[in-house]
């Protein structure tokens, strides 16, 4: 997923710290659940601590954990990921990152579209509440994600699902 940035600069979506925090955090947290190992979670903690500092990193990781846990409980599809460090995003990663962005920017339409794509309904209180808390924490830390237009999410949700990514 690539966006045109202001002033004509083009860079990967994941070259920006806020987006990388969300996507790599999500990938590590899902990997921890899938492998049954705490190692991916420890790696996520190290990354967040390095980027945000120990105290703020702990707050952000706690909110990330709640967000991913609520997604796992409520998702109507497998929560797939690309490998750690990949420069591309799979469907679920796009929807999760766009949901956090929509929460930060007060974009109800995109938020509802992301929730529908992930959980099957436009309003899922548990996922929405955890997404809002995580988005607010990142916002307070100055980690503002780029807005994602709803037409991008509509296109992602409308694509046929592919084989497992991870």
Secondary structure as the mmCIF struct_conf table of DSSP 4:
data_model
#
loop_
_struct_conf.conf_type_id
_struct_conf.id
_struct_conf.beg_label_comp_id
_struct_conf.beg_label_asym_id
_struct_conf.beg_label_seq_id
_struct_conf.end_label_comp_id
_struct_conf.end_label_asym_id
_struct_conf.end_label_seq_id
STRN STRN1 UNK A 2 UNK A 4
HELX_LH_PP_P HELX_LH_PP_P1 UNK A 5 UNK A 5
HELX_RH_3T_P HELX_RH_3T_P1 UNK A 6 UNK A 8
STRN STRN2 UNK A 10 UNK A 12
HELX_RH_3T_P HELX_RH_3T_P2 UNK A 13 UNK A 15
BEND BEND1 UNK A 16 UNK A 16
HELX_RH_AL_P HELX_RH_AL_P1 UNK A 17 UNK A 35
BEND BEND2 UNK A 38 UNK A 38
HELX_RH_AL_P HELX_RH_AL_P2 UNK A 39 UNK A 52
HELX_RH_AL_P HELX_RH_AL_P3 UNK A 54 UNK A 74
BEND BEND3 UNK A 76 UNK A 77
HELX_LH_PP_P HELX_LH_PP_P2 UNK A 82 UNK A 83
TURN_TY1_P TURN_TY1_P1 UNK A 84 UNK A 85
BEND BEND4 UNK A 87 UNK A 88
HELX_RH_AL_P HELX_RH_AL_P4 UNK A 91 UNK A 105
TURN_TY1_P TURN_TY1_P2 UNK A 106 UNK A 106
HELX_RH_AL_P HELX_RH_AL_P5 UNK A 108 UNK A 119
BEND BEND5 UNK A 120 UNK A 122
HELX_RH_AL_P HELX_RH_AL_P6 UNK A 125 UNK A 140
TURN_TY1_P TURN_TY1_P3 UNK A 141 UNK A 142
HELX_LH_PP_P HELX_LH_PP_P3 UNK A 144 UNK A 147
HELX_RH_AL_P HELX_RH_AL_P7 UNK A 150 UNK A 158
BEND BEND6 UNK A 159 UNK A 159
HELX_LH_PP_P HELX_LH_PP_P4 UNK A 160 UNK A 161
BEND BEND7 UNK A 163 UNK A 163
#
